[in-house]
Amino acid sequence: MTEAYGPPAGPEVPAGATAAGVRARWRPVHRPFGPRQQFAAGRRAASAALAAAGAADLFVPRDPGGRPRFPPGFAGSISHTDHLAVAVVAPGAAAVGVDIENAVISPRVTAFVLSARERRKLLPPAGEYTPRELFAAKEAAFKALSGIGSPGDFLFWQIELRPADGAVHASYRGVPVTVWIESDGDLSLAVAVAPG
């Protein structure tokens, strides 16, 4: 379901996320790669993802808190790096979150963001994920959990991750979402969906 709009494109959306109805679209960030260009690329990606999901309204304004406001019935999320933006839409879902990461996550940040249990179960040799993938998973889960009004204010690293069949389960105070992760070269993609 990933559609490239000129180079570059990101990782394919994981099969579990597409089975959950997620539509994703990528757009490049134009020079000089600043905040305005990143915002515009994100909105172009969001409009394309909404069109792919069958929405009539392709406009994604900001809500008063600064988050993108997708049309009713089309849960959506946007993420970007300096050079690439992605948007995902999941018709009928309660909420969705996406994150793309190309940063190297240092051991110090890994130890801060991931609990000892998460590091032991999800990182090699017991697990299959990289620190960057798990960082992206927490960010995507944070967006989805925030979208469904997870109880209380919280920070993304407070989300708990545990392995699941082909995915990761993320939760905060007992509110769960499923997160699918994919990487391609130096870019990691995480998509979290809270079913409707």
CORGI-V921857 format. One record per residue. RES is the residue in one letter. SS is DSSP state (helix for helix, strand for strand, loop for the rest). OMEGA is omega as a letter, one per 30 degrees, with the letter a starting at -180 (* if undefined). Layout:
res: (RES	RES)
ss: (SS	SS)
omega: (OMEGA	OMEGA)
This chain:
res: (M	T	E	A	Y	G	P	P	A	G	P	E	V	P	A	G	A	T	A	A	G	V	R	A	R	W	R	P	V	H	R	P	F	G	P	R	Q	Q	F	A	A	G	R	R	A	A	S	A	A	L	A	A	A	G	A	A	D	L	F	V	P	R	D	P	G	G	R	P	R	F	P	P	G	F	A	G	S	I	S	H	T	D	H	L	A	V	A	V	V	A	P	G	A	A	A	V	G	V	D	I	E	N	A	V	I	S	P	R	V	T	A	F	V	L	S	A	R	E	R	R	K	L	L	P	P	A	G	E	Y	T	P	R	E	L	F	A	A	K	E	A	A	F	K	A	L	S	G	I	G	S	P	G	D	F	L	F	W	Q	I	E	L	R	P	A	D	G	A	V	H	A	S	Y	R	G	V	P	V	T	V	W	I	E	S	D	G	D	L	S	L	A	V	A	V	A	P	G)
ss: (loop	loop	loop	loop	loop	loop	loop	loop	loop	loop	loop	loop	loop	loop	helix	helix	helix	helix	helix	loop	loop	strand	strand	strand	strand	strand	strand	strand	loop	loop	loop	loop	loop	loop	helix	helix	helix	helix	helix	helix	helix	helix	helix	helix	helix	helix	helix	helix	helix	helix	helix	helix	loop	loop	loop	loop	loop	loop	loop	loop	strand	strand	loop	loop	loop	loop	loop	strand	strand	loop	loop	loop	loop	strand	strand	strand	strand	strand	strand	strand	loop	loop	loop	strand	strand	strand	strand	strand	strand	strand	strand	loop	loop	loop	strand	strand	strand	strand	strand	strand	strand	loop	loop	loop	loop	loop	helix	helix	helix	helix	helix	helix	helix	loop	loop	helix	helix	helix	helix	helix	helix	helix	strand	loop	loop	loop	loop	loop	strand	loop	helix	helix	helix	helix	helix	helix	helix	helix	helix	helix	helix	helix	helix	helix	helix	helix	helix	loop	loop	loop	loop	loop	loop	loop	loop	helix	helix	helix	loop	strand	strand	strand	strand	strand	loop	loop	strand	strand	strand	strand	strand	strand	loop	loop	strand	strand	strand	strand	strand	strand	strand	strand	strand	strand	loop	loop	strand	strand	strand	strand	strand	strand	strand	strand	loop	loop)
omega: (l	l	l	l	a	l	f	l	a	l	l	l	a	a	l	l	l	l	l	l	a	l	a	l	a	l	l	l	a	l	g	l	a	a	l	a	l	l	a	l	l	l	l	l	a	l	l	l	l	l	l	a	l	l	l	a	a	a	a	l	l	l	a	l	l	a	l	l	a	a	l	l	a	l	a	a	a	l	l	l	l	a	a	l	l	l	l	l	l	a	l	l	l	a	l	l	l	l	l	a	l	a	l	a	a	l	l	l	l	a	l	a	a	l	l	l	l	l	a	a	a	l	l	g	a	a	a	a	l	l	l	l	a	l	l	l	l	l	l	l	l	l	a	a	l	a	l	l	l	a	l	l	l	l	a	a	l	l	l	l	l	a	l	a	l	a	l	l	l	l	l	a	l	l	a	l	l	l	l	a	l	l	l	a	a	a	l	a	l	l	l	a	l	a	a	*)
